[in-house]
Amino acid sequence: TLDGVHIRYRGESYATEVSVTREDQWDLTVYDSLPRSTIKNYILYHEYRGIEDHKIGAYAIARFDSLVRSEGRFKLLGIRAYGRPTDEFNYWSEAGVVRGIDEARVPQPLHGSAFDVGATYRFANVFLQPCFTVATAYGSGDGNSRDGINREYRQTGMQSNETKFCGVSQFKRYGEFIDPELSNLRIHTLGFGLRPLPNVFVDVVHHQYTLSHNATDVRNGSITAQMNTGLAGLPQSKKVGRELDIVVGLRRLFDTKWAVDLRAGLFFPGRAYLRNDGGNNPASTTNPPRRADPDRGLRVLAVLSY
């Protein structure tokens, strides 16, 4: 959906990319007419590869909305380091800040920050080749809406938030079901993988979500349930919940190039959500609100490729 110019230069020990793009600049659809986007993107990325098995990068991304109220106008600055120094171990780390103005009716300055770090270790010579992943991610939130500054971190809006841990399948790094933007959230992740057959890869991933500051929702997440705002008579909680993801990758099915990826995410709501048993007044004494009960959300995706 990005139309524009993309230039890449790769040297012996570094690589640089520059792009200027606009979403849906040209409408190439056959049946439906797309509204012309008002958002332009300017991206500069530089990566140093002079250290064997390690890469260090830095980037600047400017995202300008001419209407402002759609997404605002902001700039992202970040640094990252990642690598695989041995066959058994790989790691990643990234930190960024956002500056600009948000999309509110009365725009406020954006001053947010975030980081994402993690590592995976593999036991290649052990039965079933188990591996373990530990990761944590943080996106700042706005704890004071009256100080005139929005301290909530924003991603670009173009992010896929996909990764691989132990297997061969790409999956949502922050949860297959909730799939949130890294904004006003703390996400702790534990992963376990194994290889029961030469062409079968399994990842089991557990996420725990906590709000950085109390809020009414998870930004750009898939959950539409109402979050406790404190008006229903119960104290607010930052515990969004937990998610368990199972990812299975099958390769070279029946000695062919066919492949199957199965991804499932099961979400367990936390105390940040309320469930009401009916009635018009959620704070009434005859029908008091309750914390989130064991109702769960489930998402399953199957991908067949050749």
N, C-alpha and C positions, 0 to 999 in steps of 0.2 A: 504493500500500500504506500510505500515511500517512493516518490519521484524526485530525481535530482541528480547531483554529480557526486561521485565517490572516487577519490584518488588514493592509491595505496603505493607505498614505496618500501621495499624490504632490502636492507643492507645485510652485511655479514653478521653483525651482532645486534641489530636493532630493526624495528619496523615502525612505520608511521602511517597513519590513516587520517584523511580529512574528508568530510562530506558536508554538503549543504542540500537539504531535502525538504520537501513539503508533502504532507499526506494527501493522497488523491488529487494531485495537481491536475492530472488529465483523467477524464472519465472514460474508461475503456470498457465499461460494462455494456452488455447487449440489451438487457431487458429493463433494468432500473437505472434511474439517474441518481448519481451520488452528489450530495451537496459538497461544494468546493470547500476544502479545509481552510481554516484561518491560522493554522499552526505551522511554523517553520522551525527546522532543527539545524543546528550548527554543531558539528562534532569534530573534536581533535583528540586523537589517541596516539600515544607513543609508548613503545615497549622495548625494553633492553633485554637482550638474550645472551650477554657476554659471559654469564656464569653458567657453567654446565648444569643442566637439569633444573635450573631455576629461571623464572621470568619475573621481571619487575616492570610495572606499567603505571602510567598516569594519564588522566583524561580530563577534558573540559567539554561539557555539553550545555548548550544554550537552547532553550525551548521557548519560543515567543509566540503567544497567541494575540493576534491583532485585536480580538474582541475582549481580551483579558478575562472576562467572566466565565469562559469555557474551562480553561485550565490555569490561567494566570500566566505570568512571565517569570521564568526563573532560570538559574544557572546551577549546574552540578559540577563540582570539582572532586576528584577522587584519586586515590593511589591504590595499587594492588600488588601483591606478590604471591606467586604460586609455583608449584613444581613437584617433581617426583624424583627425589635424590636416589632412591633405591626402588627395586621392583616391588618391594613390600609396602612402601610408605609414600603417600602423597599428601599435600597440604594446600590450603588456600587462605588468603586473608585480603580483606578489602575494607577501606574506610573512605567516607565521603561526607561532604557538606553541601547544603543547598542554600542559595541566596536569591532573592528576587521579591516578587509580590504574588500573593495568592489570588484565588478566583472569587473571593467574597464580594458581596454587593459594595461594601466599603473596603477596598483592598488593603491588606496589611503586609508589612515586610515579612519575608520568610527567612528564618534563621534555624535550620535543622541540621542534624547530623546522624550518621548511621555507621555501623560496621558489621562485618560478617566474617567469621573465622572458623576453620574446621580442619580436620585431618582424618585420613583413612589408613588403617594398617591391615595388611593381608598376611595370612598364614598359608603360603602357597604349597608347602610340603606336608600339610596336615590333611587328614581325611576330610573330604567335602570342601576343602580350601576355604575355611571361614574367614571373614574379615569384619572389622568393627569401625564405625564412624562416630565421631563426636564433633558437634558443631554448635555454635551459638551465634545469634544475629540480634541486632538491636536497631530500632528506628525511633528517633526522638518524637515526643508528642508535645502538645501545648497544654501546660498545666494551669495557665492563667490567661483566660480569654479577654481580660480587661486591660492588659498592659500595652496593647497596641502592637504586639509582635507575635506572629504565628511561628512557634518553634517546632512545628511538625515537619518531619522529613518527608520528602516526595521522591519517588522514583520517576523515571522519564516518561512513563506511559507507553513506552515501546519495549519494555523488558519482557522476556519470556519466563524468567525465574525457573528455568529448568536446569537439571544437572544429572550426573551419574555418580553413584557411590561405589558399589562393589561389582555390579553387573554391567550389562551392555545396554540397558534400556534407559532412555531419558525419562525423567519424571519431574513433577513439580517439587522444587526444593523446599518450599515452605508449607507443603501439604496438598495432596491431590484433591481433597474436598474443599477445604476453606480457601486455599490458593490466594492468600492476602498480598497486598502491597506491603513492603517493609516500611511501615509508617505507624508510629505510636504503638509499637509492639516489641516484646522481648520473646524470642523463639529459641528454645533449647531442644536440640535434636540428638537422638541416639539411633544408630543404625546397625543392623546385623545382616550379613549376607553369606550365602553359601552357593556351592556349585554341585548339586547332586548328580548331574550327568555332564559329560563334556560340552553339550550344546544347550544346557539349561542353567539359567542364572536367576537367583532369588534374592531380593532385598526386602527386609522388614524394617520399617522406619517409624520411630515414635517422635512426635512433636508435642511440646508443651508451650502454650501461648499465655502470655501475661501482658496486659496493657501497661504502657509506660505511664500514662495518666488516664484517669477515668474518662470515658467517652460514651457516645450513643451507639457507635457501630465500629466495625473493623473496616478500614478504608479499602475499598475495591475488593472486599472478600465476597464469598458466595453466600454468606449467611444473611437472611432477611429477617430473622427473629429479632424481637425488640430487646434491647439491652437495658438493664436496670439503671435509671437515671437518678434514683434516690427519692423520687416523688411518690412512690408507691408505699412508703413506710418502712422499707428495708434499707439497711446501709449498703452503699455501693461496694462492688468488688472488682478487682482488676483481673481476676482469674477467668480468662476467656474459655479455656478448656484444653482438651487433649485430642490428638489424632493419631490413628494407627494406619499406616500405609503398607500395602503389600504389592510388590512389583516383580513380575515374572517375565523373563526374556527367553524366548526359544529361537534358536538359530539353526540354519541348514536343516529344515524339516524334511525328513525322508530323503536326505542327501541331495537336496535342491537348494536354491537360493532363497526360498521362502522363509520368512521370519514372522514371529508373532510377539507382540508386547501386550501384557495384561497389567493394568494398573487399577488399584482399588484403594479408596480412602474412607475410613470410618471415623466420624467425628463425635466426641463426647463433650457436650456443653458444660461449661463451668458456672461458677456462681455469679458471673457478670450478667447472666441472662435470667430473666423471669419467665415463668409460665403462669398464666391466669386460667382458672377453670370456668370462665364464662362470666356473664354479667357486665354491666356497663361501668361499674365503679371498681377499679382494681384495688382500691385501698379500703373497701367497705369491710365491716367487721363480719358480715355474713359470708363474704366471699374473699377472704384474704389472699394476697398474692403469695406464691411459693418460689423458692429457688428453682433453678432449672432441674427438671427431673431427668431420668435416664434416656429420654428420647434422643435418638442419634440421627446423624445425617450420613448417607452412604452415596458414594459415586464410584462407578465402575467404567473403565474404558478399555477397549480391545482394539489393537492396531495390527493389521495384516499388511506386510510389505514384501517386495521382491527385489 
